[in-house]
Amino acid sequence: MNPAEIIPVIRQLAIEAGEKIMEIYQSDDFEVQLKSDESPVTIADETADKLIYAGLRAAFPDAPIVTEEQSDTHTEQAKTFFIVDPLDGTKEFIHRRGDFTVNIAYVVDGRPALGVVYAPAKDRLFYTDENGQSVEESGPFMADTIGQVTPISVSTPDMDKLIVVASKSHRDQALEDYIAKYNVADSRAAGSSLKFCLIATGEADIYPRVGRTMEWDTAAGHAVLLGAGGHVVRYDDHTPLTYGKNIFENPFFIAYAPGITLEKA
C-alpha cells in the first residue's frame, strides 16, 4: 500500500482516539479491570481500540490488523500488517501521570515501516512521513488538518556522557546492572513508547528494555526511531528487532542512537 494513503489515516485515527481517551482521563472516575495476564485495562483502552480498528478496517478492508484489546486479531500470521496499541502506558493513565500514548504502526515484511505515536496529555505527536522521515507536529492537533511539522533526528551520543531513558513502571536490578556498564550523565524516566521518541528527537541516547513487551507496545515507536536515524536491536545478539513473531511477544531489546558501542548482555 502507498505510504501517502496510510499516514493521513493513522494520524487522524490516533488524534481521534486521543480525544476519546482524554475525555475519560479528565472524568471524575473510571473503572479499572484486570486482563488474564494481570495487566490493567480501562474503558479508555477499549474505546480507543474499537475506534482505531473500525477506522483501519474501513480505509484498508483487506489489510491484516492486530490490536492489543481484540484477542481474535492475535491469530494473524502475516509479516505485513497494521498493529495497534490504543493506550500504551495504561498504568500511567490510571495514576494520571500523563506518559501514555496511542500507537499505530504499519509493518512491512517484519519491519515497522510507518508509525504514529500520540501523547495527548503531553501534547506531543510524532509520525513518519511518506518518505520514511520522522517528524514532530506542533499542536493544537486537529484530526482533519495537519499542522506545522518539523523533521526530527537522533543526536550524536557522547560515550562519556550518555543520556539513558528507562521505564517508569518496569525498572529492576537487571536493568540497573546493564545501565551501569555505560558512562551515564543523566538517567530519565518515561512511560510508554515515548522512550523511543525521546531518542528520535535527540533528548536521550539509549533505551534498554530488560522485561516483557509485546509488539503493539513497540512497533510505532520503533518506526519513529528508525525514521529519525536510530536503531532497535535484540538485547541478546544485537540483531534487528523484527515483527510478526509467535504470539507477538518481543525479546529484550535496546533502542539507541548510532555511534553508541553496545555492551554485551
N, C-alpha and C positions, 0 to 999 in steps of 0.2 A: 504494500500500500504506500501511497505517496505521503511523505512526512508533512508536506504542506496542507494536507487534508486532516491529518491526525492531530497536529499540535493545537489548532484553534479549538478542537472538540475537547481534548483533555484539559486544556487550560480553563475553558468555560465550565466544565463539569467540576473541576477542583474548586473553583470560586463559588459555584452554586452550593456544593457540598459544604464548603467552609461557612457559608452564610447560615445554613441549617444547623451546623454544629455550634456556632456562636449563639444562636437563639437559645439552645439548650444550655450551653455553658453559662450564659448570663441569667438563667432562670433561678428560682429560689432553691430548687431541689430536683434531683433526678435519681432514678433507681440504678443501682449497680448490681449486676449478676455475675456469676462465675461460670465460665465455659468448662467443658470436660477436662481441659488441661489446667484448670485452676486459674487461668488468666481472666482478668475482669472484662466485662463488656457492658455498654450502656446503650440507651435508645439513640444516642448520637451516632455511635458506630453503625448501628443497624439502619438508621435513616439515611446516612450518607452512603452506605454501601448500596442500598436499593436505588438511590438516585443515580449514582455513577454507573451501576450495572445497566440500568434501563437506558441511560444516555448512550453508552457504548454500543449496546445491542441495537439501538435504533439507527445509529450512524454507521455501524460496521456489522451488519447482520450475520456475516459468515465467519467473523473472526473468533477464535477461541478466547475466552475471558476467564481469568481466575481471580476471585475476590476472597478476602480473608473471612468474611462473615457468612458466605454461602458455601457450605461444605460440599454441596453437589457439584460445584465447579472445580473441586480439587482433584477430580479424576482426569482432567485434561492432560494429555501426554505430548502435546505439541512442543516444538522448540521455538516457534514464532507465535506470540500470544500477548494479550494485554494482561497485566497483573496489577491488582488494586489493594491498597490498604486504606480504607476510608477514614480511619482515625488512628494514626500511628502515634503512640505515646498516650494510651488510654489512662495510665496511672498519672501522668502529668495533667491530663484533663480532669480526672477525678479530684486531684488535690489542688486544682486551679492554679497550676504553676505556669501555664501558657506554652510550654515547649511541646506542643503536639502539632501534627501535620496531616494533610491529605496527600496521599501518594498515588500517582497513576503512572504506569510505565508501559512501554511497548518493547517487547523483547524480540529480537530477530536472530534466529539461529543460535540461541542460547546467550546472546549478548544484549544487555539493556541499551537499546539504540536511542530511544526517546523517553523523556520523563518530565513530570511536573511535580514539584514539592511546594505546597502552600501551607504556610503557618499563619492562620487567620488571627490568632491572638497576638502574634508578633508583628503583623503587617509586613510579612516578607513572602515574596513569590519568586520562585526560581523555576526555570524550564529550559529545555533545549530548543533551539530554533530549527528551521527546516534544513539547515546546513550542518546540524550537529553541534553548533556552538552554543554553549550555555550562557544564559542571560539572567539578570535580575530585573524585574519590573517594579517601578515605583508606584505606590498607592496614591489615592484610594483606588481599589480594584473594582472594575465593572466587568461582569461576565461577557457582555457583548461588545466591549470596546477595549482594545489593547492600549495601555498607557505607555509611558516612556520606558524603554528598555536599555540596559547597559550590559555589554558583554562582560563576563567575569572570567577570571583565570587564577590558577593556583599561584602561590608565592614561590620564591626561590628559598628553600629552607637553609638555615644556618645550623649545621650539625652540632654546634656547640651550644645552641640556644633554641632548641626545638619547642614548639607550642603543641601540646598534646590536648586532644579533646576526647572525652570519655562519657559514658552514660551516667545520668543522674541516679538511675534506679538499679543498675547492674554493674557494680564495681566490687571486685573481690580481691583476695590476695594474689591469685594467679595473674590477674591483670596488673596489679601493682608491681609484681615481680618482673613482668615483661617491660613495663614502662621504665623501671629502674635501670634497664640496660642502656638507656639513652641519656644524653645530656639535655635535661629538660629545664627550660627557663620559666615556663608557665604551664599549668595544667588547668583546663577549663572543663566544666561540666555542662552538658547539654542533653536534652531529651530527643527522642525520635530521630528521623532522618536529617534533622538539622545539622547533625555532626558531619555528614558528607558535605553539606552546603557550606559549612564554615571553612572546610579545606578548599572547596571550589572557589571561594571568594578571597582566599589568602588570609583568613582570620585564624586559621590553625594549620598545622603541618601534617599531623598524623593522628589516625583514629584506629587503635587496635581493639578488636572485639573478641574477647575470650568468653563466650557464652552462646546460648542457643538463640538463633534468629531464624525467621522464615523469609522466603524470597520476596513476599509482599512488603516486608519491613525495609528491604534494602534496594530493590530494583530501581525505583525512581531517583533516590539519592545517588545511587551508583551511576545512573545515566547522566545526571547533572555534573557529577565529578569528572566523568570521562570527557564530557563536553567542555570542561574547563582545563583539561590537560592533566588530570590526576589518574591514579590507578587504584584498583581494588584487587587484592590477591588473597589466596588461601593462607592461613596462618602457618600451616604445616610445611608446605613445599614452595610457597611464593608463586604458584601458578595462578593465572587469572581466575577470578570467581565467575562461574557460569550459572545459567538459569535453565529451568526445566528439569531439575533433579527429582529424584524419588521423594514423594510427599512434600516437595517444595521446601525442604529443610536445608539451611546453609551450614557449611562447616565454619569453624572460627575463621576470622579474616582480618586483614589490615588494609585500611584505606589511607592513602598518603599522596603527598606531592612529589613529583620527580626530583631526584637529587638526594633523596634520603637512602642511605645504605641500611637495608633492613637487617635487624638482628635475627638470629635463629630462634625458633620457639623453645 
